Each structure stands twice: as structure tokens, then as C-alpha cells.
Amino acid sequence: MTSPNWLCRVSGLLVLGILVAASTPVLQKNGSALAQEETPATILPGRQIMVANYTRTPPVIDGVFSPGEWGGALPVYVAGSKHPASAPGVVPNIPGLPFLFPPDSPQDSSFTIYTLYDANNLYVAVDVLDDIIICDGPVPYLDDDAEIMIDGDRQPGDIIMAALCGPSNPNCPNPVINNEGFQLDTSVCNQSLTFPTNNPRIVWESKARLRPHGFVVEFRVPLDSINTIDTSWFSSAFPGSSFRRPQPGDFIGFNVAVGDDDNGGLSYARTEPAPHTDSYTAWDGRSVGWFVFAERDWGNLYLAPRAD
């Protein structure tokens, strides 16, 4: 979800309270850290954990989900229709978007996330169950889409500051261009968007393809596109100046979201009622006070060491 009105996005950020810092819950066998019995600690934003296993045979990024290619991944299932106010499966509750609703059912919109990595790349597959497929623009995030968010240094503010204080702002003496936090968005008809848009060093590829009762989006993100060192003057009194890509045993900030456009046009950003439900569901985050670029509300991805 990337709001069509940038000023609204900034305002939404400014009214947020203190974000809850990420912690480390117990890993579950299905790759999600949410226990079967929810507790106040586990449903706070930023507490979900996903595991990316090492693979010696990388998946082909063609939008065709192959169990053989992704067999080493630990699947994480997300359904916003079950408990939309808490993770996993958060549906934003935004007063300015009165027609953004939770999905009617898992068949309306739900998804399973798969993650793997090798010596050079992070691989993500989002297998989406969706009973109405629409891709009519005007931007990828207002169609049926899959979005991944990556926070290499696990520090807040990278995306928002890159937008507010990028090279195009003459009033910013120290422009922000880093690889520490970004969002990648691909629609069902393969329209893609990188945010922030001002960093050509964020390199990635994706492919979406329809499947029965839904669609699949596969992503490949080079590890050299992700910096785990905080180089930002706004988040550290002594920022680093080097680059370190994710290594086995690292945690990085991570989130996945799926937009469900069931009416066309502006989808959940529309201003009038429509026959079907338009929704947006995220793996982690907060419903009330949602902001897509609140990096501390994102979950955590653990790069499991190689099992040699």
C-alpha cells in the first residue's frame, strides 16, 4: 500500500505514537512466530518472525509456483479475514480510507509466503488465493498485487527520509540515499514499483502469473541490494559508512502485504460504495495507526545458517 497522496502519508506518520520495538518470539514449525494461543506480547506489531532457509538450487523467477523449487521453504499462511486487528493478517484501519475492509473470507483474499536464500540472493514467493482478479491501474498498489518490505539495518525512518530528504530536495543538506529500507511492489499484471524511487542501487526482479483461484508473485532480491549497517544521520549519532549485506544467522526487518482489488479503479482508495470488498492485508504491522513505511512495525526475517 503506497498512498496516492504523499502529504497524507507524511501526516499519517507524524501522528503515530511511539512504535513498539521488535523482539524475538519462539519460532514455530510453520515459519511464523505467532503461537496458536495469542498473547498481548505476540500480537504487538513487529513481533512476527519468518525463517529463510539456505538453498543450493534457487527457484526460477517465472511466477509459476513449483513445490520442488520451494520445498525447502517454511510456509507462512496469512488470512486477514480471521483477526484483522492483529498480526499475522493485519488489515489497516484508516479513517481516510472508509472503503478499505477486511477480506470477506480466505477465498476472497489470503496468501502463503515462502522465503529462501543462497550465496547471492533472497527469494520470496507469495501464493495468493483471490476469487476476483483485477488489473486496471492506475498504479500497481491499487490492483491485485504483492508487496515486500525490507529493512536491512532494522532502524526506522529509511524510506520516509529518502522521500522527504532525497536528492530532489534542495533544502536537505545531506540527501538520503541508502539500501537500508525499501518496498517492492508487483501487480498481478507485472507492473512494478520500487519505493523510494531515487535509488538505482536497489536491484530486483519479479514475475506474477495467474493460477487457478488466484495468482503467484515470485521475487529475487540480490543480497547486495540490502545493507545491514545503519549509515543514516537521522537514526544514529555515529552512523556507519560501509556496506554489509545480510549473512547467515542475521535477522532483517521484513514484511509482506497483498492488495485485493475487487471493484477496479481506485480499489480501497475509492470514495463511494461498490458491490465487492476491496482489502489490503499485511503479515505484520498495526491496524489502528497503520503506516506502510513504519519499519519498526514490520516483522523479522531470519536467515538460517547453512545445514552442511
C-alpha positions in Angstrom: 0.0 0.0 0.0 1.5 3.3 -1.1 -0.9 6.1 -0.7 -1.6 8.2 -3.8 -1.4 11.3 -1.7 2.1 11.8 -0.3 1.1 14.5 2.1 -1.4 12.2 3.7 1.2 9.6 4.1 3.5 12.0 5.9 0.7 13.2 8.1 -0.1 9.6 9.0 3.5 9.1 10.1 3.6 12.2 12.2 0.5 11.3 14.3 1.9 7.9 15.1 2.8 7.3 18.8 6.0 5.6 19.9 6.4 2.4 17.8 6.9 -0.9 19.6 10.4 -2.3 19.2 10.9 -5.7 17.7 11.6 -8.7 19.9 12.4 -12.3 19.3 9.5 -14.7 20.0 9.8 -18.5 19.7 10.0 -19.9 16.2 7.1 -22.1 15.1 7.4 -25.1 12.8 5.3 -23.4 10.1 7.8 -20.5 10.0 5.6 -17.9 11.8 6.2 -16.7 15.3 2.6 -16.3 16.3 1.7 -19.0 18.8 -1.6 -20.8 18.4 -2.8 -19.1 21.6 -2.4 -15.3 21.1 -1.0 -13.3 24.0 -0.6 -9.5 24.3 3.1 -9.9 23.5 2.8 -11.9 20.4 0.1 -9.7 18.8 2.0 -6.5 19.1 3.4 -5.1 15.8 6.9 -6.0 14.8 6.9 -9.4 16.7 6.4 -11.9 13.8 9.4 -14.0 12.7 9.8 -15.8 9.5 12.7 -18.2 8.6 14.5 -18.2 5.2 16.4 -21.5 4.7 19.5 -21.7 2.6 19.1 -23.4 -0.8 21.6 -24.8 -3.2 19.1 -24.8 -6.1 17.5 -21.4 -6.5 13.9 -21.2 -7.7 13.2 -19.9 -11.2 11.5 -16.5 -11.1 8.7 -17.2 -13.5 5.5 -16.7 -11.5 4.9 -20.5 -11.5 4.9 -21.9 -8.0 6.8 -25.2 -8.1 6.7 -27.3 -4.9 10.1 -28.8 -5.9 11.7 -25.4 -6.2 10.3 -24.1 -2.9 10.3 -27.4 -1.0 13.0 -26.2 1.4 11.0 -23.1 2.5 8.9 -22.8 5.7 5.5 -21.6 4.5 3.7 -18.8 6.5 -0.1 -18.5 5.9 -1.8 -15.2 6.3 -5.6 -14.5 6.3 -6.9 -11.1 7.1 -10.4 -12.3 7.4 -9.6 -14.1 10.7 -8.3 -11.4 13.0 -7.8 -8.2 11.0 -6.8 -6.1 14.1 -3.6 -8.1 14.9 -0.8 -9.9 13.3 -0.5 -12.1 11.3 -3.0 -10.8 8.9 -3.3 -7.1 9.8 -5.9 -5.0 7.8 -5.2 -1.3 8.2 -8.0 0.7 9.9 -7.5 4.1 8.3 -10.3 6.8 8.8 -9.3 8.4 5.5 -10.0 5.1 3.6 -13.5 4.3 4.6 -13.9 1.6 1.9 -10.9 -0.5 2.9 -12.4 -3.6 4.6 -11.1 -6.9 5.8 -11.5 -9.7 3.2 -14.8 -11.5 3.3 -13.2 -14.9 3.6 -9.9 -16.7 2.9 -11.2 -17.3 -0.7 -11.6 -13.5 -1.1 -8.0 -12.8 -0.2 -5.4 -14.8 1.7 -1.8 -15.8 1.0 1.1 -18.0 1.8 4.7 -16.7 2.0 7.8 -18.7 1.1 11.4 -17.5 1.6 14.8 -18.9 0.6 18.2 -17.5 0.1 21.5 -18.6 -1.4 25.0 -17.1 -1.6 23.8 -14.1 -3.6 20.0 -13.6 -3.4 16.9 -13.6 -1.3 13.9 -15.3 -2.9 10.3 -14.7 -1.9 7.2 -16.3 -3.3 3.7 -15.0 -2.4 1.0 -17.5 -3.4 -2.4 -15.6 -3.3 -5.9 -17.0 -3.1 -8.2 -14.5 -4.7 -11.6 -15.0 -6.2 -11.7 -11.8 -8.3 -8.7 -10.7 -10.3 -8.4 -7.1 -11.5 -5.6 -5.2 -13.0 -6.7 -1.8 -14.5 -4.3 0.6 -12.9 -3.6 3.5 -12.4 -0.8 2.2 -10.2 0.3 -1.3 -9.1 -0.7 -1.0 -5.5 -4.3 -0.2 -6.4 -4.6 -3.5 -8.3 -4.3 -7.1 -7.1 -0.7 -7.1 -6.0 2.0 -8.4 -3.7 4.4 -6.2 -1.8 7.6 -7.0 0.1 9.3 -4.6 2.5 12.9 -5.0 3.6 14.7 -3.2 6.4 18.4 -4.3 6.4 19.6 -2.3 9.4 16.5 -2.7 11.5 16.3 1.0 12.2 13.3 3.2 11.4 13.0 6.1 9.0 14.9 5.0 5.9 12.1 5.1 3.4 10.3 8.2 4.8 13.5 10.2 5.0 14.6 9.1 1.5 11.3 10.5 0.2 11.4 13.7 2.3 15.1 14.4 2.2 16.2 12.9 -1.1 18.4 14.4 -3.8 15.5 16.3 -5.3 15.0 18.4 -2.1 17.3 21.5 -2.3 16.6 22.3 1.4 18.2 19.0 2.6 21.9 19.5 3.1 22.6 15.7 3.4 20.4 13.8 0.9 19.3 10.3 1.9 20.1 7.5 -0.5 20.6 4.2 1.2 19.8 0.5 0.8 18.7 0.0 4.4 14.9 0.2 3.9 12.7 -0.2 0.8 9.4 -1.5 -0.6 9.0 -3.6 -3.7 5.6 -3.9 -5.4 4.4 -6.1 -8.3 0.8 -6.3 -9.5 -0.9 -9.3 -11.0 -0.2 -8.0 -14.5 3.5 -7.4 -13.8 3.5 -3.7 -13.2 6.3 -3.0 -10.7 7.3 -0.2 -8.4 10.3 0.5 -6.1 10.0 2.9 -3.2 11.9 5.0 -2.6 12.2 5.7 -6.3 15.5 7.6 -6.1 17.9 4.8 -5.5 19.1 2.9 -8.6 21.2 0.6 -6.4 18.1 -1.2 -5.3 18.1 -4.0 -7.9 15.5 -6.8 -8.1 13.3 -8.8 -10.3 9.8 -10.3 -10.1 7.2 -12.2 -12.1 3.5 -12.6 -11.5 1.3 -15.2 -13.1 -2.3 -16.4 -12.7 -3.1 -19.7 -11.2 -6.5 -21.4 -10.5 -8.4 -19.3 -7.9 -5.6 -16.7 -7.6 -2.1 -15.7 -8.6 1.6 -16.1 -7.6 4.3 -13.4 -7.5 7.9 -14.5 -7.2 10.7 -12.1 -6.2 14.5 -12.2 -6.4 16.4 -9.6 -4.4 20.2 -9.6 -4.6 21.8 -9.5 -1.1 24.0 -6.8 -2.5 20.9 -4.6 -2.6 20.4 -4.8 1.2 22.7 -3.0 3.7 22.6 -4.2 7.3 24.7 -1.2 8.5 23.0 1.9 9.6 24.5 4.8 7.6 21.8 7.4 8.3 22.4 10.6 10.2 18.8 10.7 11.4 18.8 7.4 13.2 22.3 7.2 14.6 24.6 9.6 16.4 27.6 7.7 14.9 26.4 6.4 11.5 28.5 3.9 9.7 29.8 4.4 6.2 30.3 0.9 4.9 28.1 -1.8 3.4 27.4 -5.2 4.8 25.0 -7.5 3.1 22.9 -10.0 5.1 24.8 -13.0 6.3 23.7 -16.5 7.5 22.4 -16.1 11.1 21.2 -12.5 10.6 17.8 -11.0 11.2 16.5 -8.3 8.9 13.3 -6.4 9.0 10.7 -7.9 6.7 7.0 -7.6 5.8 4.7 -8.9 3.1 1.3 -7.5 2.1 -1.3 -8.2 -0.5 -3.7 -5.8 -2.1 -7.1 -7.1 -3.2 -8.9 -5.0 -5.8 -12.4 -6.5 -6.4 -14.0 -3.4 -7.9 -11.4 -1.9 -10.2 -10.5 1.8 -10.4 -9.1 3.2 -7.2 -9.8 0.0 -5.2 -9.7 0.6 -1.5 -8.9 4.3 -2.1 -12.3 4.9 -3.7 -14.8 7.4 -2.2 -18.1 5.7 -3.0 -19.5 2.2 -2.1 -19.1 -0.6 -4.6 -20.5 -4.1 -4.9 -17.4 -6.0 -3.7 -14.9 -5.8 -0.9 -11.6 -4.1 -1.5 -8.9 -5.0 1.0 -5.3 -4.9 2.0 -3.7 -7.5 4.3 -0.2 -7.4 5.8 1.7 -10.2 7.6 2.8 -7.8 10.4 2.0 -4.3 11.5 -0.7 -2.4 13.4 -4.3 -1.9 12.3 -5.1 1.3 14.1 -2.2 3.7 13.4 -1.1 1.8 10.3 1.6 3.4 8.2 3.1 1.3 5.5 6.6 2.7 6.0 6.7 2.3 9.8 9.7 -0.1 9.7 9.6 -0.9 13.4 6.1 -2.4 12.8 7.4 -4.9 10.2 8.2 -8.4 11.1 11.6 -10.1 11.1 13.2 -12.5 8.6 15.9 -14.9 10.0 18.5 -16.2 7.5 19.0 -19.7 8.9 22.6 -20.9 8.8 23.5 -23.4 6.1 23.0 -27.0 7.1 26.1 -28.6 5.6 
